[in-house]
Amino acid sequence: MPLAVLLAGITGSGKTTVARALAGHGYMRLSVDEEVHRLHGRYGVDYPEDTYFERERPVVEAIRQRFVKELEAGNDVVLDHGLWRRAERDAWQRA
């Protein structure tokens, strides 16, 4: 049975460090921030800061779909994302 690790924490709390360590042990690492950066560039430099969440929204959904596909394929997954709000954590747990 595949394992999903959902990391929750504020910026700078070590989520990416833990996610990268797990990736080194075979987990598929999915990072919302890195995907937003890949698609749109740097926050506040390549696009206005107040547009981050509108750019993030479709990325979160795409990563959620990939998260489910990876688990269905039997792969262990670690989600590198803040998950600050309870409703957000609950939604990912249901996925």
MIDOSE-1310 file (N, C-alpha, C; in nm, 2 decimals, decimal comma, always signed):
residues 95
mpla	+0,08/-0,12/+0,00/+0,00/+0,00/+0,00/+0,09/+0,12/+0,00; +0,06/+0,22/-0,09/+0,15/+0,34/-0,10/+0,12/+0,43/+0,02; +0,22/+0,51/+0,05/+0,21/+0,60/+0,17/+0,21/+0,75/+0,11; +0,12/+0,83/+0,17/+0,12/+0,97/+0,14/+0,16/+1,05/+0,26
vlla	+0,26/+1,14/+0,25/+0,30/+1,23/+0,36/+0,26/+1,37/+0,32; +0,17/+1,43/+0,41/+0,13/+1,57/+0,39/+0,20/+1,65/+0,49; +0,28/+1,74/+0,45/+0,36/+1,83/+0,54/+0,28/+1,96/+0,56; +0,27/+2,00/+0,68/+0,20/+2,12/+0,72/+0,30/+2,21/+0,80
gitg	+0,30/+2,34/+0,77/+0,38/+2,43/+0,85/+0,40/+2,56/+0,78; +0,45/+2,66/+0,85/+0,47/+2,79/+0,80/+0,60/+2,80/+0,71; +0,61/+2,90/+0,64/+0,73/+2,93/+0,56/+0,85/+2,92/+0,64; +0,95/+2,84/+0,60/+1,08/+2,83/+0,67/+1,08/+2,73/+0,78
sgkt	+0,97/+2,65/+0,79/+0,97/+2,55/+0,90/+1,04/+2,42/+0,87; +1,08/+2,40/+0,75/+1,16/+2,28/+0,71/+1,08/+2,18/+0,63; +0,97/+2,21/+0,57/+0,89/+2,12/+0,49/+0,97/+2,07/+0,37; +1,03/+2,17/+0,30/+1,11/+2,13/+0,18/+1,22/+2,04/+0,22
tvar	+1,29/+2,07/+0,33/+1,40/+1,98/+0,37/+1,36/+1,84/+0,39; +1,25/+1,82/+0,46/+1,19/+1,69/+0,49/+1,15/+1,63/+0,36; +1,08/+1,70/+0,28/+1,03/+1,65/+0,15/+1,14/+1,60/+0,06; +1,25/+1,68/+0,06/+1,37/+1,63/-0,02/+1,43/+1,51/+0,04
alag	+1,44/+1,50/+0,17/+1,49/+1,38/+0,23/+1,41/+1,26/+0,19; +1,28/+1,27/+0,20/+1,19/+1,16/+0,16/+1,21/+1,12/+0,02; +1,22/+1,22/-0,07/+1,24/+1,20/-0,21/+1,37/+1,12/-0,23; +1,47/+1,14/-0,15/+1,59/+1,06/-0,15/+1,57/+0,92/-0,11
hgym	+1,46/+0,89/-0,05/+1,42/+0,75/-0,02/+1,31/+0,69/-0,10; +1,29/+0,75/-0,22/+1,20/+0,70/-0,32/+1,06/+0,76/-0,33; +1,03/+0,85/-0,24/+0,90/+0,92/-0,25/+0,90/+1,01/-0,37; +0,78/+1,02/-0,43/+0,76/+1,12/-0,54/+0,73/+1,25/-0,46
rlsv	+0,81/+1,36/-0,49/+0,79/+1,49/-0,42/+0,72/+1,58/-0,51; +0,61/+1,63/-0,46/+0,52/+1,73/-0,53/+0,53/+1,86/-0,46; +0,57/+1,97/-0,53/+0,59/+2,10/-0,46/+0,50/+2,20/-0,54; +0,41/+2,26/-0,47/+0,32/+2,36/-0,53/+0,41/+2,48/-0,56
deev	+0,48/+2,53/-0,46/+0,56/+2,65/-0,48/+0,66/+2,64/-0,60; +0,73/+2,53/-0,61/+0,82/+2,51/-0,72/+0,75/+2,51/-0,86; +0,63/+2,45/-0,86/+0,55/+2,45/-0,99/+0,50/+2,59/-1,02; +0,46/+2,67/-0,92/+0,42/+2,80/-0,95/+0,54/+2,88/-1,00
hrlh	+0,65/+2,86/-0,94/+0,78/+2,93/-0,99/+0,81/+2,89/-1,13; +0,80/+2,76/-1,16/+0,84/+2,71/-1,29/+0,75/+2,77/-1,40; +0,62/+2,78/-1,37/+0,52/+2,84/-1,46/+0,52/+2,99/-1,47; +0,54/+3,06/-1,36/+0,52/+3,20/-1,36/+0,64/+3,29/-1,32
gryg	+0,74/+3,23/-1,27/+0,86/+3,30/-1,23/+0,86/+3,34/-1,08; +0,93/+3,44/-1,05/+0,95/+3,48/-0,91/+0,84/+3,57/-0,85; +0,80/+3,53/-0,74/+0,69/+3,60/-0,66/+0,74/+3,75/-0,64; +0,65/+3,84/-0,68/+0,68/+3,98/-0,67/+0,78/+4,04/-0,76
vdyp	+0,84/+3,96/-0,84/+0,94/+4,01/-0,94/+0,89/+3,99/-1,08; +0,85/+3,86/-1,12/+0,80/+3,83/-1,25/+0,65/+3,85/-1,26; +0,58/+3,86/-1,15/+0,44/+3,89/-1,15/+0,40/+3,96/-1,02; +0,30/+4,03/-1,01/+0,26/+4,11/-0,89/+0,23/+4,01/-0,78
edty	+0,27/+4,05/-0,66/+0,25/+3,97/-0,54/+0,10/+3,94/-0,52; +0,01/+4,04/-0,55/-0,13/+4,02/-0,52/-0,20/+3,92/-0,62; -0,12/+3,86/-0,71/-0,18/+3,77/-0,81/-0,13/+3,62/-0,78; -0,06/+3,61/-0,67/+0,00/+3,47/-0,64/-0,11/+3,37/-0,62
fere	-0,22/+3,40/-0,55/-0,32/+3,29/-0,52/-0,40/+3,26/-0,64; -0,42/+3,35/-0,73/-0,49/+3,31/-0,86/-0,40/+3,23/-0,95; -0,27/+3,24/-0,94/-0,17/+3,16/-1,01/-0,16/+3,02/-0,94; -0,17/+3,02/-0,81/-0,15/+2,90/-0,73/-0,27/+2,80/-0,75
rpvv	-0,39/+2,86/-0,76/-0,51/+2,78/-0,76/-0,51/+2,66/-0,86; -0,48/+2,69/-0,99/-0,48/+2,58/-1,09/-0,36/+2,48/-1,06; -0,25/+2,53/-1,01/-0,14/+2,45/-0,98/-0,17/+2,35/-0,87; -0,24/+2,40/-0,77/-0,28/+2,31/-0,66/-0,37/+2,20/-0,72
eair	-0,47/+2,23/-0,80/-0,56/+2,13/-0,86/-0,48/+2,03/-0,94; -0,39/+2,08/-1,03/-0,31/+1,99/-1,11/-0,22/+1,89/-1,02; -0,16/+1,95/-0,92/-0,08/+1,86/-0,83/-0,17/+1,76/-0,75; -0,29/+1,81/-0,72/-0,38/+1,71/-0,65/-0,41/+1,59/-0,74
qrfv	-0,44/+1,62/-0,87/-0,46/+1,51/-0,96/-0,34/+1,42/-0,98; -0,23/+1,48/-0,98/-0,10/+1,40/-0,99/-0,08/+1,32/-0,87; -0,11/+1,38/-0,75/-0,10/+1,31/-0,62/-0,18/+1,18/-0,62; -0,31/+1,20/-0,66/-0,40/+1,08/-0,67/-0,35/+0,98/-0,77
kele	-0,30/+1,02/-0,88/-0,25/+0,92/-0,98/-0,13/+0,85/-0,93; -0,04/+0,92/-0,87/+0,08/+0,85/-0,81/+0,04/+0,75/-0,71; -0,05/+0,78/-0,62/-0,10/+0,69/-0,52/-0,17/+0,57/-0,58; -0,25/+0,59/-0,68/-0,32/+0,48/-0,75/-0,22/+0,39/-0,82
agnd	-0,11/+0,45/-0,86/-0,01/+0,37/-0,93/+0,08/+0,29/-0,83; +0,05/+0,31/-0,70/+0,13/+0,24/-0,60/+0,25/+0,31/-0,55; +0,27/+0,44/-0,59/+0,39/+0,51/-0,55/+0,37/+0,59/-0,42; +0,47/+0,60/-0,34/+0,47/+0,68/-0,22/+0,49/+0,82/-0,26
vvld	+0,42/+0,92/-0,19/+0,42/+1,06/-0,23/+0,44/+1,15/-0,11; +0,51/+1,25/-0,13/+0,52/+1,36/-0,02/+0,48/+1,49/-0,09; +0,39/+1,56/-0,02/+0,34/+1,68/-0,07/+0,41/+1,80/+0,01; +0,48/+1,88/-0,07/+0,56/+1,99/-0,01/+0,47/+2,11/-0,04
hglw	+0,39/+2,14/+0,06/+0,29/+2,25/+0,05/+0,25/+2,29/+0,20; +0,22/+2,41/+0,22/+0,20/+2,46/+0,36/+0,08/+2,40/+0,43; -0,03/+2,38/+0,37/-0,15/+2,32/+0,43/-0,18/+2,39/+0,56; -0,19/+2,52/+0,56/-0,21/+2,60/+0,68/-0,35/+2,59/+0,74
rrae	-0,45/+2,58/+0,65/-0,59/+2,58/+0,69/-0,64/+2,43/+0,71; -0,72/+2,41/+0,81/-0,77/+2,28/+0,84/-0,85/+2,23/+0,72; -0,93/+2,31/+0,66/-1,01/+2,26/+0,55/-0,92/+2,21/+0,43; -0,81/+2,28/+0,41/-0,72/+2,24/+0,31/-0,65/+2,10/+0,34
rdaw	-0,61/+2,08/+0,47/-0,56/+1,96/+0,51/-0,66/+1,84/+0,50; -0,78/+1,87/+0,53/-0,89/+1,77/+0,52/-0,91/+1,73/+0,38; -0,91/+1,83/+0,29/-0,93/+1,80/+0,14/-0,82/+1,71/+0,09; -0,70/+1,74/+0,13/-0,59/+1,65/+0,08/-0,60/+1,51/+0,14
qra	-0,64/+1,50/+0,27/-0,66/+1,37/+0,33/-0,76/+1,29/+0,25; -0,87/+1,36/+0,21/-0,98/+1,29/+0,14/-0,92/+1,24/+0,00; -0,84/+1,32/-0,06/-0,78/+1,28/-0,19/-0,70/+1,15/-0,18
